[in-house]
Amino acid sequence: MILNFKLKNFLSIKDEIFVSFEANKKIKTLNENKIVKKLGKEDNLWILKSLVFYWWNASWKTNIIKWLLALKELSLNSFSYKIWWNTGIRSFLLDNTFRKETTFFEINFLIKDIKFCYSIELNETQIIEEVLSYFPWNNKIEIFNRFTNEIKIEDKLFNLDDINNLENIFPRGNQTLLSILFDRISTKSQLIKSILDFFMDFNFCLNWMDLSWLTIGMIQNNDNYKQIVLDFLKNADINIKDIFQEEKILGKDEIEKIPSNLFINWSRPTSITEVKTFFSHPIYKNWKIDWEEKFDLSLQESEWTKRLFSLIWPIIQTIENNWILFIDEIDSHLHILLLENLIKFIHQSNLNSTAQFFFNIHNLDLLDLELFRKDQIWFAEKDNFWSTSTYSLDDFKDMQIRNNSDIKKAYKLGAFGWISTLLPFYM
């Protein structure tokens, strides 16, 4: 589970931002929106199930998700990068000083009630420093500290063969040592395996992604999942009775219409089996089902139906598998009442789950203290230098924000920061 993270000098982010999933214990509302973890003799740790980020278009909220996506790629796969491949990291370009400086990131997270900290400093072509620590019994122990030309590693956590293996394979400039550990010894070390699992549990649902094929795969051989999906869609007031698939063998004339570049070696097969997904819609007569009409999911259903169907798989799987899901523009194509029910479903389903969600959103109707706690509501703002900063509603300690406060109205009045003034546009 993520506790908090810091990020500096990445794309639109110039100065360091800090984002935290740790809940404010003084906030007593919406207890189902948090997870309580007991850490030894310490006070219970409260961790939020979700964070929601609001603000204006072009305040670059999505850049936070872009970094977390880059972090997953660096930590899991950079061991396989060729020497010529750069890190893909871009610094803040609207400042002559910052564009030449390095990007820095630090994430604090929890695995089986033990805290970990991973930090990395890098530029476009190489990793400058990389540190992994953990805190058993509240004592900080560095698992490794990797500099540009040097590695310090805690020998006691690995056997001698592992250490010799790493000494002989020093990471190239664009490789993280973490990815080397994952590749070389994650099967031998339970500690490294658990950290690998943490980063593998990062999942992303970006606005341009159509994940409906994953939902289809989830329900194909599992009647329980299929019923959950049907109930979910019916609850959203979508008139659907069933979901099913049909196979069709394409003839020669139909295959000829498919562009050649979609085939391997441009060689057309003699036959193709096409599988389509259909929604069955009941047709009523005298208040009884008279017959059913099937709609092709990809061609005949509305964009918001496809969007909702696409979100079901990542949301259900995240809750059941204790993943961390980052959803960009969750409000895209979805009605406000449906969004409210979707978020309540996330917070109230499987209360024993340690799943976490991170939303980017524009819909101001979700600025609602009956839906989110104050410490769950975050804003991304751009300053006069077009740099992104972040802060939560809970940071406004001097304001009397009550549970029945109209924070949507306060937002429009600029109470929580900068508001763009839209000028009339005439042709």
WOFENDA-V695008 format. One record per backbone hydrogen bond with DSSP energy under -0.5 kcal/mol. CO is the residue of the C=O (numbers start at 0). NH is the residue of the N-H. E is the energy in kcal/mol with one decimal. If there is no record, write none. Layout:
BEGIN
CO_NH_E, CO_NH_E
END
This chain:
BEGIN
0_109_-2.9, 2_20_-3.1, 2_21_-0.8, 3_107_-2.9, 4_18_-2.5, 5_105_-2.0, 6_16_-2.7, 7_103_-2.0, 9_12_-2.9, 11_13_-0.7, 11_387_-2.5, 12_9_-2.1, 13_8_-1.1, 16_6_-1.7, 18_4_-2.5, 20_47_-3.7, 22_24_-0.7, 23_26_-1.7, 25_27_-0.7, 29_32_-1.7, 30_33_-1.4, 32_48_-2.9, 32_49_-0.5, 34_36_-0.6, 34_46_-3.1, 36_38_-0.6, 36_44_-3.3, 37_39_-0.7, 38_41_-2.1, 43_45_-0.5, 44_36_-3.0, 44_46_-0.6, 45_22_-2.2, 46_34_-3.3, 48_356_-2.4, 50_358_-2.9, 51_377_-3.0, 52_360_-2.3, 53_379_-2.4, 55_58_-1.4, 59_62_-1.0, 60_63_-1.6, 60_64_-0.7, 61_65_-2.4, 62_66_-1.9, 63_67_-1.9, 64_68_-2.3, 65_69_-2.2, 66_70_-2.9, 67_71_-1.9, 68_72_-1.8, 69_73_-2.7, 70_74_-2.7, 71_75_-2.1, 72_76_-2.3, 72_77_-0.6, 73_77_-0.9, 73_175_-0.5, 76_79_-1.9, 77_80_-1.4, 81_84_-1.2, 89_10_-2.6, 90_92_-0.5, 94_98_-2.3, 96_99_-1.1, 97_100_-1.4, 102_121_-2.3, 103_7_-2.5, 104_119_-2.5, 105_5_-2.9, 106_117_-2.5, 107_2_-2.9, 107_3_-1.6, 108_115_-2.8, 110_113_-1.4, 113_110_-2.5, 114_134_-2.3, 115_108_-2.1, 116_132_-2.8, 117_106_-2.7, 118_130_-2.3, 119_104_-2.1, 120_127_-2.5, 120_128_-1.7, 121_102_-3.3, 123_86_-2.0, 123_87_-0.8, 125_122_-2.5, 125_127_-0.5, 127_147_-0.6, 128_120_-2.9, 129_145_-3.4, 130_118_-2.5, 131_142_-2.3, 131_143_-1.6, 132_116_-2.6, 133_140_-2.8, 134_114_-0.5, 134_137_-1.4, 135_138_-2.3, 140_133_-2.4, 140_142_-0.6, 142_153_-2.2, 143_131_-2.1, 144_146_-0.5, 144_151_-2.4, 145_129_-2.4, 149_146_-3.5, 151_144_-2.8, 152_154_-1.0, 153_156_-1.6, 154_157_-1.7, 158_162_-1.8, 159_163_-2.4, 160_164_-2.1, 161_165_-1.9, 162_166_-2.3, 163_167_-1.6, 164_168_-0.6, 165_168_-0.5, 171_174_-2.1, 172_126_-2.9, 175_179_-1.3, 176_180_-2.5, 177_181_-2.4, 178_182_-2.2, 179_183_-2.8, 180_184_-2.3, 180_185_-0.6, 181_185_-0.7, 184_187_-1.3, 184_188_-2.2, 187_189_-0.6, 188_192_-2.3, 189_193_-2.2, 190_194_-1.5, 191_195_-2.5, 192_196_-2.4, 193_197_-1.6, 194_198_-1.9, 195_199_-2.2, 196_200_-1.4, 198_201_-1.3, 200_202_-0.5, 200_323_-2.6, 202_325_-2.6, 204_327_-2.2, 205_208_-1.8, 208_210_-0.7, 210_213_-1.2, 210_214_-1.4, 211_215_-2.6, 212_216_-2.0, 213_217_-2.0, 214_218_-1.6, 215_219_-1.1, 216_220_-0.6, 218_221_-0.6, 221_225_-2.2, 222_226_-2.2, 223_227_-2.0, 224_228_-2.6, 225_229_-2.5, 226_230_-2.8, 227_231_-2.4, 228_232_-2.5, 229_233_-2.7, 230_234_-2.5, 231_235_-1.0, 232_237_-1.9, 233_236_-1.9, 236_238_-0.6, 237_239_-2.2, 241_279_-3.0, 243_277_-3.2, 245_275_-2.5, 247_249_-0.7, 247_273_-3.6, 249_271_-0.7, 250_254_-2.2, 251_255_-2.0, 252_256_-0.7, 253_256_-0.7, 254_257_-1.4, 258_261_-1.5, 259_262_-2.0, 262_265_-1.7, 263_266_-1.9, 265_267_-0.6, 271_249_-3.3, 271_273_-0.7, 273_247_-2.5, 273_275_-0.5, 275_245_-2.2, 276_296_-2.6, 277_243_-2.1, 278_280_-0.6, 278_294_-2.6, 279_240_-3.6, 279_241_-1.0, 279_281_-0.5, 280_292_-2.9, 282_289_-3.4, 282_290_-1.4, 284_287_-1.2, 287_284_-3.3, 290_282_-3.4, 292_280_-3.2, 294_278_-2.4, 295_299_-3.0, 295_300_-1.1, 301_305_-2.2, 302_306_-2.4, 303_307_-2.4, 304_308_-2.6, 305_309_-2.1, 306_310_-1.5, 307_311_-1.2, 308_312_-0.7, 309_313_-0.6, 310_314_-2.0, 311_315_-2.6, 312_316_-2.7, 313_317_-1.8, 314_318_-2.1, 315_319_-2.5, 316_320_-2.3, 317_321_-0.8, 317_322_-1.7, 322_355_-1.8, 323_202_-2.6, 324_326_-0.6, 324_357_-2.3, 325_204_-2.9, 325_327_-0.6, 326_328_-0.5, 326_359_-1.9, 328_331_-1.9, 330_333_-1.4, 334_338_-2.4, 335_339_-2.4, 336_340_-2.0, 337_341_-2.3, 338_342_-2.5, 339_343_-2.3, 340_344_-2.2, 341_345_-1.8, 342_346_-2.2, 343_347_-2.4, 344_348_-2.0, 349_352_-2.3, 355_324_-2.6, 356_50_-1.7, 357_326_-3.0, 358_52_-2.9, 359_329_-1.6, 360_54_-0.5, 362_365_-1.5, 363_366_-2.1, 365_367_-2.2, 367_370_-1.6, 367_371_-2.3, 372_375_-1.2, 372_376_-0.9, 373_376_-0.6, 373_392_-0.7, 373_393_-0.9, 375_51_-2.7, 375_377_-0.6, 376_392_-2.8, 377_53_-2.5, 378_380_-0.5, 378_390_-1.6, 380_388_-2.9, 382_385_-2.0, 386_382_-2.2, 388_380_-2.8, 390_378_-3.0, 391_394_-1.5, 392_395_-1.4, 394_396_-1.9, 395_398_-1.2, 398_400_-1.6, 399_401_-0.8, 401_404_-1.8, 404_406_-1.5, 405_409_-1.9, 406_410_-2.4, 407_411_-1.9, 408_412_-1.5, 409_414_-2.6, 410_413_-1.8, 413_416_-1.3, 419_421_-0.7, 420_422_-0.5
END
